[in-house]
Amino acid sequence: MKTLIFSIVLSTMFFAACNNGTPKNQTADNTTPATAEGLDTKDGSVETGSSIKDLLNSYLKIKNALTKDNDKDAADAGNEMVKAFDSFDKASLTADQAKVYNDIVDDAKEHAEHIGANAGNIEHQREHFETLSQETYELVKVVGAGQKLYVDHCPMYNKNKGANWLSETKDIENPYLGKSMPTCGTVKEELN
């Protein structure tokens, strides 16, 4: 019994010594703690996760590279989009927005990964861009884009099955046919 009491007293003293009076929200080396929005940087500014704007910017870089038949830039933008998905800040999403995001994120990220991994195979990149475009559209419809976008349609892609994409300009610049038919397509919808 004395051994048990001695062990409890010793353990209590040990834990009390380990808790050297430093408040729970402060670390012993005086670094600033993480905030709910992101991580504090050394200059006191808050570094947040990526936003819908970051996802959309990388998507548009992919689209613009494919319009110029530039598989290398498309791959770089695909890798950028993967990073944007990895650091996306879901905290600002409503429950409905989060549901749509969660429904598309794994598939969209996989398509961005394929685009990023396939420099030198632009047709394969375009196949993945088709599905990535649909998923990005679904996300933008629910979350918004913070800018005007156009939903464009190419009727000739994929043996005349057609495909859509998002664009920041009203002028048609076709990512599926690139330089071979740069203006093939029509504007289907405007998103504000």
JOURDA-V409128 format. One record per residue. N is the residue number from 1. RES is the residue in one small letter. SS is DSSP state (H for helix, E for strand, L for the rest). OMEGA is omega as a letter, one per 30 degrees, with the letter a starting at -180 (none if undefined). D_CENTER is the distance of its C-alpha to the mean C-alpha in Angstrom with 2 decimals. Layout:
BEGIN
n->N res->RES ss->SS omega->OMEGA d_center->D_CENTER
n->N res->RES ss->SS omega->OMEGA d_center->D_CENTER
END
This chain:
BEGIN
n->1 res->m ss->L omega->l d_center->59.53
n->2 res->k ss->H omega->l d_center->59.90
n->3 res->t ss->H omega->l d_center->57.36
n->4 res->l ss->H omega->a d_center->54.80
n->5 res->i ss->H omega->l d_center->55.41
n->6 res->f ss->H omega->l d_center->55.29
n->7 res->s ss->H omega->l d_center->51.92
n->8 res->i ss->H omega->l d_center->50.44
n->9 res->v ss->H omega->l d_center->51.79
n->10 res->l ss->H omega->l d_center->50.55
n->11 res->s ss->H omega->l d_center->47.04
n->12 res->t ss->H omega->l d_center->46.97
n->13 res->m ss->H omega->l d_center->48.12
n->14 res->f ss->H omega->a d_center->45.52
n->15 res->f ss->H omega->l d_center->42.61
n->16 res->a ss->H omega->l d_center->44.14
n->17 res->a ss->H omega->l d_center->44.38
n->18 res->c ss->H omega->l d_center->40.74
n->19 res->n ss->L omega->a d_center->39.70
n->20 res->n ss->L omega->l d_center->41.15
n->21 res->g ss->L omega->l d_center->40.69
n->22 res->t ss->L omega->l d_center->37.18
n->23 res->p ss->L omega->a d_center->35.37
n->24 res->k ss->L omega->a d_center->32.55
n->25 res->n ss->L omega->l d_center->29.91
n->26 res->q ss->L omega->l d_center->31.08
n->27 res->t ss->L omega->a d_center->31.10
n->28 res->a ss->L omega->a d_center->34.34
n->29 res->d ss->L omega->l d_center->33.19
n->30 res->n ss->L omega->l d_center->32.36
n->31 res->t ss->L omega->a d_center->28.65
n->32 res->t ss->L omega->a d_center->26.67
n->33 res->p ss->L omega->l d_center->24.94
n->34 res->a ss->L omega->l d_center->21.31
n->35 res->t ss->L omega->l d_center->20.79
n->36 res->a ss->L omega->a d_center->19.10
n->37 res->e ss->L omega->a d_center->16.49
n->38 res->g ss->E omega->a d_center->15.70
n->39 res->l ss->E omega->l d_center->17.95
n->40 res->d ss->E omega->l d_center->20.91
n->41 res->t ss->L omega->a d_center->21.53
n->42 res->k ss->L omega->a d_center->25.13
n->43 res->d ss->L omega->l d_center->25.75
n->44 res->g ss->L omega->l d_center->24.91
n->45 res->s ss->L omega->a d_center->21.77
n->46 res->v ss->E omega->l d_center->18.80
n->47 res->e ss->E omega->a d_center->15.61
n->48 res->t ss->E omega->l d_center->12.76
n->49 res->g ss->L omega->a d_center->9.24
n->50 res->s ss->E omega->a d_center->6.50
n->51 res->s ss->L omega->l d_center->7.02
n->52 res->i ss->H omega->l d_center->6.95
n->53 res->k ss->H omega->l d_center->8.83
n->54 res->d ss->H omega->l d_center->6.59
n->55 res->l ss->H omega->a d_center->4.38
n->56 res->l ss->H omega->l d_center->8.04
n->57 res->n ss->H omega->l d_center->9.66
n->58 res->s ss->H omega->l d_center->8.36
n->59 res->y ss->H omega->a d_center->9.22
n->60 res->l ss->H omega->l d_center->12.47
n->61 res->k ss->H omega->l d_center->13.20
n->62 res->i ss->H omega->a d_center->13.21
n->63 res->k ss->H omega->a d_center->15.41
n->64 res->n ss->H omega->l d_center->17.64
n->65 res->a ss->H omega->a d_center->18.20
n->66 res->l ss->H omega->l d_center->19.21
n->67 res->t ss->H omega->a d_center->21.57
n->68 res->k ss->L omega->a d_center->23.30
n->69 res->d ss->L omega->a d_center->23.44
n->70 res->n ss->L omega->a d_center->21.65
n->71 res->d ss->H omega->a d_center->20.19
n->72 res->k ss->H omega->l d_center->19.67
n->73 res->d ss->H omega->l d_center->17.49
n->74 res->a ss->H omega->l d_center->15.52
n->75 res->a ss->H omega->l d_center->15.11
n->76 res->d ss->H omega->l d_center->14.10
n->77 res->a ss->H omega->l d_center->11.38
n->78 res->g ss->H omega->l d_center->10.25
n->79 res->n ss->H omega->l d_center->10.25
n->80 res->e ss->H omega->a d_center->8.41
n->81 res->m ss->H omega->l d_center->5.44
n->82 res->v ss->H omega->l d_center->6.10
n->83 res->k ss->H omega->l d_center->6.42
n->84 res->a ss->H omega->l d_center->3.41
n->85 res->f ss->H omega->a d_center->2.64
n->86 res->d ss->H omega->a d_center->6.19
n->87 res->s ss->L omega->a d_center->6.70
n->88 res->f ss->E omega->a d_center->5.22
n->89 res->d ss->L omega->a d_center->8.76
n->90 res->k ss->H omega->a d_center->10.13
n->91 res->a ss->H omega->a d_center->13.55
n->92 res->s ss->H omega->a d_center->13.79
n->93 res->l ss->L omega->l d_center->13.37
n->94 res->t ss->L omega->l d_center->16.70
n->95 res->a ss->H omega->l d_center->17.80
n->96 res->d ss->H omega->l d_center->17.55
n->97 res->q ss->H omega->l d_center->14.04
n->98 res->a ss->H omega->l d_center->13.02
n->99 res->k ss->H omega->l d_center->15.05
n->100 res->v ss->H omega->l d_center->13.36
n->101 res->y ss->H omega->a d_center->9.82
n->102 res->n ss->H omega->l d_center->11.59
n->103 res->d ss->H omega->a d_center->13.43
n->104 res->i ss->H omega->a d_center->10.81
n->105 res->v ss->H omega->a d_center->8.02
n->106 res->d ss->H omega->a d_center->10.42
n->107 res->d ss->H omega->a d_center->11.78
n->108 res->a ss->H omega->l d_center->8.90
n->109 res->k ss->H omega->l d_center->7.63
n->110 res->e ss->H omega->l d_center->11.39
n->111 res->h ss->H omega->l d_center->11.92
n->112 res->a ss->H omega->l d_center->9.57
n->113 res->e ss->H omega->l d_center->11.52
n->114 res->h ss->H omega->l d_center->14.69
n->115 res->i ss->H omega->a d_center->14.21
n->116 res->g ss->H omega->a d_center->13.70
n->117 res->a ss->H omega->a d_center->16.71
n->118 res->n ss->L omega->l d_center->18.99
n->119 res->a ss->L omega->a d_center->20.12
n->120 res->g ss->L omega->l d_center->23.64
n->121 res->n ss->L omega->a d_center->23.04
n->122 res->i ss->H omega->l d_center->21.78
n->123 res->e ss->H omega->l d_center->23.04
n->124 res->h ss->H omega->l d_center->20.93
n->125 res->q ss->H omega->a d_center->17.82
n->126 res->r ss->H omega->l d_center->18.92
n->127 res->e ss->H omega->l d_center->19.45
n->128 res->h ss->H omega->l d_center->15.87
n->129 res->f ss->H omega->l d_center->14.77
n->130 res->e ss->H omega->a d_center->16.99
n->131 res->t ss->H omega->l d_center->15.25
n->132 res->l ss->H omega->l d_center->11.69
n->133 res->s ss->H omega->l d_center->13.32
n->134 res->q ss->H omega->a d_center->14.76
n->135 res->e ss->H omega->l d_center->11.75
n->136 res->t ss->H omega->l d_center->9.94
n->137 res->y ss->H omega->a d_center->13.42
n->138 res->e ss->H omega->l d_center->13.76
n->139 res->l ss->H omega->a d_center->10.78
n->140 res->v ss->H omega->l d_center->12.08
n->141 res->k ss->H omega->a d_center->15.56
n->142 res->v ss->H omega->a d_center->15.06
n->143 res->v ss->H omega->a d_center->12.83
n->144 res->g ss->L omega->a d_center->14.10
n->145 res->a ss->L omega->a d_center->12.96
n->146 res->g ss->L omega->l d_center->15.29
n->147 res->q ss->L omega->l d_center->17.00
n->148 res->k ss->L omega->l d_center->19.13
n->149 res->l ss->E omega->l d_center->17.78
n->150 res->y ss->E omega->l d_center->19.94
n->151 res->v ss->E omega->a d_center->19.70
n->152 res->d ss->E omega->a d_center->21.78
n->153 res->h ss->E omega->l d_center->23.65
n->154 res->c ss->E omega->a d_center->25.28
n->155 res->p ss->L omega->a d_center->28.26
n->156 res->m ss->L omega->a d_center->29.22
n->157 res->y ss->H omega->l d_center->26.19
n->158 res->n ss->H omega->l d_center->26.67
n->159 res->k ss->H omega->l d_center->30.47
n->160 res->n ss->H omega->l d_center->30.46
n->161 res->k ss->L omega->l d_center->28.14
n->162 res->g ss->L omega->l d_center->25.81
n->163 res->a ss->E omega->l d_center->22.09
n->164 res->n ss->E omega->l d_center->19.94
n->165 res->w ss->E omega->l d_center->17.20
n->166 res->l ss->E omega->l d_center->15.81
n->167 res->s ss->E omega->l d_center->17.41
n->168 res->e ss->L omega->l d_center->17.82
n->169 res->t ss->L omega->l d_center->21.53
n->170 res->k ss->L omega->l d_center->24.27
n->171 res->d ss->L omega->l d_center->25.79
n->172 res->i ss->L omega->l d_center->25.05
n->173 res->e ss->L omega->a d_center->23.50
n->174 res->n ss->L omega->l d_center->23.08
n->175 res->p ss->L omega->a d_center->20.38
n->176 res->y ss->L omega->a d_center->22.17
n->177 res->l ss->L omega->l d_center->25.58
n->178 res->g ss->H omega->a d_center->24.79
n->179 res->k ss->H omega->a d_center->27.95
n->180 res->s ss->H omega->l d_center->30.25
n->181 res->m ss->L omega->a d_center->29.73
n->182 res->p ss->L omega->a d_center->27.43
n->183 res->t ss->L omega->l d_center->28.50
n->184 res->c ss->L omega->l d_center->28.68
n->185 res->g ss->L omega->l d_center->27.11
n->186 res->t ss->E omega->l d_center->27.25
n->187 res->v ss->E omega->l d_center->25.26
n->188 res->k ss->E omega->a d_center->24.96
n->189 res->e ss->E omega->l d_center->23.33
n->190 res->e ss->E omega->l d_center->22.34
n->191 res->l ss->E omega->l d_center->19.53
n->192 res->n ss->L omega->none d_center->20.17
END
